[in-house]
Amino acid sequence: MTTAAPDAPALSPTVRSLWTRFRGPLLALLLLVISGVGIAALQSGEQHGRLDPRSADRTGSRAIAQLLSSQGVSTQVVTTSEEAAAAAGPGTTLLITTPDMLTQGQLTGLHSATAHTPGRTVLLTPDSSSLETFAPDVRTDSPARISARQPSCSLPEAQRAGNALLGGQSYDTSTPGTDRCYLSDNRPTLLRLPAPRTGRDTVLLGSPDFLYNHHLAEHGNASLALQLLGTHKHLVWYLPSISDPSAAQDGRRGFLDLIPSGWYWALLQLAFAAVLAALWRARRLGPLVPEKLPVTVPAAETTEGHARLYEQAHARDRAAAVLRSATRTRLAPFIGVSPTHAHTPDVLLPALHAHLTTTPGGDADLPDLLFGAAPADDKALVHLADQLDALESSIVSQERHAPREHPDR
């Protein structure tokens, strides 16, 4: 039994080889993480979104909020419909920046909570669904170009402000007493619906651009914004958010619900065609092709490698089985046993007794020698190998010195 050399090559990859193989992707991932952390740190300041009264960006609305504060109007920012309904009490102005984001349940709840409280509701670019709730007699018309327009109406706020940056969505209504301002092809882009006896008036704006920080100082934008939003001493600035819990309770359709039904059949056909193409182009397994090995490994090295593996695994039973099987295979031709019966004790052992004059260890040990149990330790395995070698040498020596009959006799 051979022993493993101390400088034998390792069978598993080392830490150094793994680092050499994966250091490129790991460094790229580390650089990506550092860049993300750096960008997040640089952008972690006080920044907000579009039409946010806390934002100083170009499309923010901090400037108008500060002007309102200087006029004694407090601004409260809310992001849920429940907060907006609770804050929009009597004598308040409720500004809804993006009513299109609200679900029907949110619109109905908000309108029910504010319909009978005096004040004002301002909607920025409302669509048909929000108009149906807050202004059912108003219809949307064709969009208009955003530009500086004249008031062209008798609304006091518009008359005092003069020209302002408006346009965008235009509206149409037949409600009496409605103020139709800043017309585009005779269609108003600012519409004020009168308040009922116990309720609030409603202002519809086709474009929010005059509320942006970078447009507030142009034309009469600041004056119009101050008068529309500063009518009451408290302004509720509602910024609808997709994280509003009430939005998930409305049964809004998901992304898959928006896909037309015909697309499902098209996707099914494409998937079926892709499967057929994959089967057509797939590789078919043919017969084995023999190839020359790049390096010829001597049999002695292969044997030594097997021995080292057996030793590392303490596989004495496997090593003993290999030694006994090889010995029986080599002895069979010398004693006249066919290779098919070389491993059959009832055939091999009687033939061996007939050819042996002396048996290493005695005749009683011959079955145990060739078909016995696995050795208990390495010393017993080495002793078994020696006995098998002695048995094979004895048979071969007897066969070589045995007298042969002359062919003529």
VOGU-3710 file (C-alpha; in Angstrom, 3 decimals, decimal comma):
1> mttaapdapa> 0,000/0,000/0,000  1,522/3,326/-1,114  1,474/6,421/1,067  0,642/9,942/-0,064  3,585/12,234/-0,720  3,666/15,450/1,302  3,860/17,560/-1,862  0,807/15,935/-3,518  -1,338/18,447/-5,453  -4,539/19,567/-3,723
11> lsptvrslwt> -7,801/18,231/-5,145  -9,880/21,334/-4,246  -9,239/24,957/-5,371  -7,241/27,098/-2,986  -8,234/30,489/-1,640  -5,617/32,134/-3,832  -6,974/30,546/-7,004  -10,538/31,498/-6,087  -9,461/35,091/-5,454  -7,628/35,235/-8,782
21> rfrgpllall> -10,702/33,926/-10,592  -13,348/36,119/-8,987  -11,512/39,293/-8,007  -12,685/41,150/-11,139  -16,437/40,719/-10,521  -15,974/41,281/-6,782  -14,127/44,558/-7,339  -16,787/45,690/-9,825  -19,537/44,860/-7,307  -17,669/46,710/-4,553
31> llvisgvgia> -17,281/49,763/-6,803  -21,005/49,669/-7,607  -21,920/49,511/-3,904  -19,561/52,381/-3,043  -20,997/54,483/-5,894  -24,555/53,806/-4,752  -23,745/54,733/-1,161  -22,006/57,902/-2,324  -24,894/58,981/-4,529  -27,365/58,250/-1,734
41> alqsgeqhgr> -25,269/60,298/0,692  -25,078/63,237/-1,720  -28,815/63,126/-2,364  -29,834/62,593/1,253  -30,475/66,279/1,806  -33,833/67,960/2,155  -35,180/67,305/-1,355  -38,767/66,730/-2,343  -40,775/66,193/-5,476  -42,751/68,168/-8,013
51> ldprsadrtg> -45,203/70,753/-6,640  -43,957/70,097/-3,106  -44,103/73,267/-0,964  -40,952/72,089/0,821  -38,910/71,790/-2,381  -36,604/74,518/-3,700  -36,128/72,771/-7,054  -37,282/74,350/-10,290  -40,527/72,378/-10,247  -41,013/72,700/-6,486
61> sraiaqllss> -43,350/75,194/-4,786  -41,436/76,474/-1,779  -41,557/80,047/-3,078  -45,352/80,291/-3,061  -45,487/78,594/0,361  -43,137/81,236/1,762  -45,179/84,035/0,196  -48,350/82,602/1,710  -46,643/82,350/5,102  -45,670/86,030/4,909
71> qgvstqvvtt> -49,359/86,823/4,306  -50,401/84,888/7,429  -51,543/81,716/5,629  -50,327/78,470/7,168  -49,572/75,520/4,870  -50,049/71,925/6,000  -48,637/69,154/3,759  -50,529/65,836/3,787  -49,930/62,670/1,747  -53,002/60,511/2,485
81> seeaaaaagp> -56,675/61,040/1,763  -57,554/60,477/5,435  -55,176/63,229/6,520  -56,554/65,548/3,842  -60,176/64,902/4,869  -59,353/65,469/8,553  -57,368/68,680/7,919  -59,770/70,294/5,419  -62,179/71,660/7,981  -64,325/74,799/7,783
91> gttllittpd> -62,575/77,901/6,480  -59,698/76,042/4,780  -58,404/75,757/1,235  -57,762/72,223/0,000  -55,275/71,913/-2,867  -55,085/68,498/-4,599  -51,974/68,520/-6,782  -52,544/65,281/-8,745  -56,184/64,156/-8,469  -55,586/61,630/-11,277
101> mltqgqltgl> -53,668/59,433/-8,806  -56,638/59,044/-6,491  -58,884/56,019/-6,688  -62,634/56,335/-6,867  -62,932/55,370/-3,224  -60,459/58,074/-2,195  -62,229/60,710/-4,301  -65,640/59,800/-2,888  -64,423/59,786/0,719  -62,607/63,092/0,331
111> hsatahtpgr> -65,587/64,776/-1,336  -68,013/63,475/1,279  -65,816/64,830/4,100  -65,482/68,333/2,569  -68,682/68,896/0,583  -70,611/70,565/3,440  -67,786/72,590/5,000  -67,201/76,193/3,853  -63,911/76,836/2,112  -62,322/76,192/-1,268
121> tvlltpdsss> -61,132/73,136/-3,197  -58,486/73,600/-5,900  -57,833/70,787/-8,362  -54,779/70,785/-10,640  -55,404/69,273/-14,103  -58,278/67,017/-12,993  -59,422/64,263/-15,350  -62,906/62,928/-16,021  -62,964/60,604/-12,964  -62,155/63,355/-10,457
131> letfapdvrt> -64,470/65,798/-12,254  -67,314/63,310/-11,950  -66,916/63,434/-8,175  -66,092/67,111/-7,493  -67,665/68,798/-10,549  -70,110/66,463/-12,283  -71,352/69,168/-14,720  -67,845/69,864/-16,096  -66,333/68,066/-19,086  -62,743/68,036/-20,285
141> dsparisarq> -61,997/69,571/-23,662  -59,015/69,497/-26,000  -55,649/70,475/-24,454  -54,215/73,944/-25,039  -50,669/75,276/-25,326  -49,234/76,611/-22,053  -48,472/80,311/-22,445  -49,094/83,709/-20,837  -52,819/84,419/-21,260  -55,150/87,259/-20,397
151> pscslpeaqr> -57,856/86,708/-17,776  -60,813/87,431/-20,105  -63,250/86,980/-17,198  -64,786/88,853/-14,293  -63,183/86,764/-11,528  -61,628/89,301/-9,093  -58,530/87,186/-8,463  -57,820/86,915/-12,196  -58,570/90,588/-12,855  -56,090/91,713/-10,189
161> agnallggqs> -53,400/89,212/-11,310  -53,605/90,005/-15,028  -51,678/87,832/-17,456  -50,645/84,436/-16,096  -49,002/81,253/-17,350  -51,900/78,924/-18,017  -53,119/76,437/-20,600  -52,849/72,683/-20,592  -56,249/71,059/-20,020  -59,331/73,042/-20,988
171> ydtstpgtdr> -62,861/72,561/-19,687  -66,476/73,135/-20,632  -69,577/73,482/-18,474  -73,101/74,879/-18,542  -73,347/75,550/-14,795  -74,685/79,082/-14,202  -72,486/81,520/-12,291  -69,260/79,815/-13,388  -66,158/81,962/-13,943  -64,427/81,026/-17,214
181> cylsdnrptl> -60,921/82,488/-17,319  -57,743/82,376/-19,396  -59,435/81,132/-22,531  -57,926/79,089/-25,345  -60,166/79,066/-28,442  -63,040/80,154/-26,193  -62,365/77,241/-23,810  -61,384/78,142/-20,233  -58,210/76,763/-18,657  -59,221/78,167/-15,253
191> lrlpaprtgr> -62,729/77,410/-14,083  -64,302/78,469/-10,780  -67,557/76,806/-9,779  -69,644/78,766/-7,265  -70,064/77,398/-3,761  -73,438/76,009/-2,681  -75,248/77,468/0,322  -73,291/75,334/2,838  -70,174/74,233/1,050  -67,052/75,357/-0,737
201> dtvllgspdf> -66,335/76,664/-4,209  -64,226/74,614/-6,598  -61,361/75,918/-8,771  -60,123/73,852/-11,717  -56,702/74,663/-13,167  -55,613/73,233/-16,518  -51,901/73,612/-15,750  -49,832/73,861/-12,534  -46,852/75,608/-14,182  -47,550/79,046/-12,635
211> lynhhlaehg> -47,011/77,446/-9,175  -43,448/76,310/-9,957  -40,559/78,142/-8,340  -38,946/79,117/-11,649  -42,210/80,552/-13,075  -43,614/82,262/-9,993  -41,916/85,624/-10,683  -43,171/85,779/-14,283  -46,223/87,807/-15,346  -48,948/87,734/-12,695
221> naslalqllg> -48,303/84,161/-11,577  -47,451/85,040/-7,961  -50,481/87,281/-7,585  -52,851/84,683/-9,028  -51,397/81,918/-6,823  -51,583/84,038/-3,674  -55,208/84,970/-4,284  -56,395/81,468/-5,268  -54,611/79,679/-2,412  -54,686/82,441/0,213
231> thkhlvwylp> -58,431/83,018/0,373  -58,500/81,325/3,794  -55,950/81,378/6,599  -55,192/77,672/6,431  -54,075/75,805/3,275  -54,076/71,990/3,124  -51,571/70,984/0,446  -52,432/67,402/-0,531  -49,685/65,444/-2,351  -51,253/62,056/-3,286
241> sisdpsaaqd> -48,904/59,123/-2,762  -48,943/55,589/-4,114  -48,025/54,395/-0,606  -51,391/55,600/0,714  -53,004/52,551/2,413  -56,473/53,602/1,227  -55,366/53,222/-2,406  -54,899/49,455/-1,944  -58,464/48,983/-0,727  -60,134/50,194/-3,894
251> grrgfldlip> -59,703/47,097/-6,049  -57,500/48,901/-8,551  -56,596/46,714/-11,494  -53,090/45,368/-11,649  -50,635/45,491/-14,533  -51,788/42,160/-16,009  -55,397/43,340/-15,947  -54,469/46,193/-18,275  -53,165/43,852/-21,000  -55,749/43,250/-23,756
261> sgwywallql> -57,018/39,678/-23,973  -55,690/39,238/-27,528  -52,121/39,617/-26,289  -52,396/36,441/-24,216  -53,041/34,381/-27,360  -50,165/36,114/-29,131  -47,811/35,353/-26,225  -48,977/31,721/-26,226  -48,259/31,387/-29,934  -44,825/32,987/-29,519
271> afaavlaalw> -44,001/30,623/-26,654  -45,105/27,607/-28,737  -42,983/28,804/-31,667  -39,990/29,300/-29,353  -40,321/25,728/-28,028  -40,478/24,333/-31,593  -37,428/26,372/-32,607  -35,512/25,136/-29,559  -36,354/21,506/-30,392  -35,369/22,044/-34,027
281> rarrlgplvp> -32,010/23,661/-33,199  -31,164/21,516/-30,177  -28,043/19,359/-30,301  -28,677/15,660/-30,730  -26,436/13,247/-28,828  -24,630/10,970/-31,279  -22,124/8,145/-30,803  -19,060/8,681/-28,684  -16,089/10,075/-30,567  -12,722/8,786/-29,354
291> eklpvtvpaa> -10,113/11,460/-28,823  -6,450/11,233/-28,039  -5,533/12,302/-24,556  -3,312/15,373/-24,442  -1,014/13,647/-21,927  -0,232/9,947/-21,595  -0,405/8,887/-17,940  1,735/5,835/-17,075  -0,078/2,931/-15,456  2,193/3,110/-12,407
301> ettegharly> 1,131/6,677/-11,708  -2,540/5,742/-12,085  -2,087/2,879/-9,638  -0,293/5,117/-7,200  -3,020/7,719/-7,466  -5,681/5,102/-6,723  -3,701/3,923/-3,740  -3,487/7,441/-2,351  -7,189/7,919/-2,721  -7,885/4,634/-0,936
311> eqahardraa> -5,515/5,619/1,836  -7,094/9,049/2,308  -10,556/7,488/2,455  -9,414/4,577/4,691  -11,019/2,279/2,118  -9,221/-0,924/3,136  -12,196/-3,021/2,075  -12,121/-1,567/-1,431  -8,350/-1,913/-1,716  -8,473/-5,553/-0,522
321> avlrsatrtr> -11,274/-6,330/-2,996  -9,225/-4,861/-5,863  -6,114/-6,844/-4,860  -8,027/-10,150/-4,563  -9,922/-9,617/-7,822  -6,724/-8,835/-9,726  -4,995/-11,915/-8,273  -7,898/-14,233/-9,187  -7,993/-12,800/-12,709  -4,255/-13,408/-13,252
331> lapfigvspt> -4,272/-16,888/-11,688  -7,208/-18,257/-13,677  -5,313/-18,866/-16,977  -2,489/-20,685/-15,179  -4,781/-23,228/-13,492  -7,079/-23,828/-16,432  -10,112/-21,786/-15,258  -12,013/-19,644/-17,728  -12,173/-15,869/-17,011  -15,940/-16,116/-16,450
341> hahtpdvllp> -15,391/-18,478/-13,477  -12,326/-16,717/-12,068  -14,385/-15,196/-9,260  -16,472/-18,280/-8,456  -15,117/-20,010/-5,306  -16,564/-23,455/-6,174  -14,610/-23,505/-9,443  -11,471/-21,544/-8,624  -10,538/-23,087/-5,257  -10,540/-26,785/-6,359
351> alhahltttp> -8,375/-25,897/-9,353  -5,937/-24,072/-7,082  -5,705/-27,081/-4,711  -4,880/-29,308/-7,670  -1,962/-27,123/-8,771  -0,509/-26,207/-5,392  2,000/-28,409/-3,660  2,276/-26,030/-0,692  -0,158/-23,252/0,186  1,090/-20,057/1,878
361> ggdadlpdll> -0,428/-20,275/5,341  -2,010/-23,739/4,760  -4,930/-25,006/2,720  -7,419/-23,785/5,264  -6,371/-20,152/4,613  -6,855/-20,280/0,821  -10,598/-19,394/0,808  -10,000/-16,648/3,330  -7,039/-15,387/1,319  -8,936/-15,036/-1,972
371> fgaapaddka> -12,527/-14,472/-0,773  -12,172/-13,416/2,858  -13,247/-10,352/4,837  -11,694/-6,908/4,664  -8,508/-6,309/6,695  -8,927/-4,664/10,079  -6,016/-2,217/9,685  -3,297/-1,104/7,284  -0,858/-3,688/8,627  -3,284/-6,508/7,855
381> lvhladqlda> -3,816/-5,056/4,358  -0,074/-5,066/3,669  0,135/-8,652/4,988  -2,728/-9,663/2,645  -0,925/-8,096/-0,310  2,220/-10,055/0,554  0,301/-13,345/0,809  -1,431/-12,786/-2,532  1,867/-11,979/-4,164  3,423/-15,138/-2,689
391> lessivsqer> 0,484/-17,259/-3,900  0,709/-15,849/-7,414  4,481/-16,329/-7,503  4,092/-19,958/-6,351  1,567/-20,783/-9,103  3,606/-19,078/-11,807  6,828/-20,800/-10,666  5,204/-24,240/-10,682  3,727/-23,638/-14,139  7,089/-22,624/-15,575
401> haprehpdr> 8,998/-25,644/-14,143  6,319/-28,228/-14,836  7,440/-30,962/-17,333  5,738/-30,671/-20,743  4,820/-33,639/-22,973  6,570/-33,852/-26,370  4,170/-33,307/-29,290  5,319/-36,586/-30,996  4,484/-38,704/-27,984
//
